[in-house]
Each structure stands twice: as C-alpha cells, then as structure tokens.
Amino acid sequence: MADHLDKERMRGWGVLLTGTAEHITDPTTTDTLTNRAGSRPWAGGPSTCPVR
C-alpha cells in the first residue's frame, strides 16, 4: 500500500495492490532498494518492512 497525506490541503490517498508478496531479508537487496530514487515512503518515517 502506498499512502500520501497532504496536511496543508487536508487531502490524502492510498493505492492498494494485490498479488504475491515477499518479505525482503537480504541486506544487499534492502540496501539497493532503500537507496533507489523515489524509494522513500510518501507518508514519511522509516520503512521497516521491505516487501516486493
């Protein structure tokens, strides 16, 4: 799920995807994905459960 909250305009939205998911535990893969452009959570804060 990808959520966004615009506090200034008091609007928010989310996107829900369905399918098969896998919890990523490989440190090299999580580092690669974490450092990829656009990988920061829109809602802010850390992403503590990487899933693909």
C-alpha positions as CSV (number, residue, x, y, z in Angstrom):
1,M,0.0,0.0,0.0
2,A,1.3,3.4,-0.9
3,D,-0.3,6.3,1.0
4,H,0.1,10.1,0.8
5,L,-1.2,12.7,3.2
6,D,-1.2,16.4,2.2
7,K,-1.6,18.1,5.6
8,E,-1.7,21.6,4.0
9,R,-4.6,20.9,1.7
10,M,-6.2,18.3,4.1
11,R,-6.2,15.6,1.4
12,G,-4.9,12.1,1.3
13,W,-5.0,9.0,-0.8
14,G,-3.8,5.4,-1.0
15,V,-3.1,2.7,-3.5
16,L,-3.7,-0.9,-2.7
17,L,-2.1,-3.6,-4.9
18,T,-2.9,-7.3,-4.8
19,G,-0.7,-10.3,-5.7
20,T,2.1,-12.3,-4.2
21,A,4.4,-10.5,-1.9
22,E,7.8,-11.5,-0.4
23,H,9.4,-10.0,2.7
24,I,12.9,-9.0,1.7
25,T,15.6,-10.0,4.2
26,D,18.8,-10.0,2.1
27,P,20.8,-6.9,3.4
28,T,22.3,-6.2,-0.1
29,T,18.9,-6.1,-1.7
30,T,17.3,-4.0,1.0
31,D,20.3,-1.5,0.7
32,T,19.9,-1.4,-3.1
33,L,16.1,-0.7,-2.8
34,T,16.5,1.8,0.0
35,N,19.0,3.9,-1.9
36,R,16.9,3.8,-5.2
37,A,15.5,7.1,-6.3
38,G,11.9,7.5,-5.2
39,S,12.1,4.8,-2.6
40,R,11.3,7.0,0.4
41,P,7.8,6.4,1.9
42,W,5.4,9.3,1.0
43,A,3.9,9.2,4.4
44,G,7.3,9.9,6.0
45,G,9.3,7.9,8.5
46,P,11.4,4.8,8.0
47,S,10.3,1.8,6.0
48,T,10.9,-1.1,8.4
49,C,9.4,-3.9,6.4
50,P,10.7,-4.1,2.8
51,V,8.4,-6.1,0.6
52,R,8.5,-7.0,-3.1
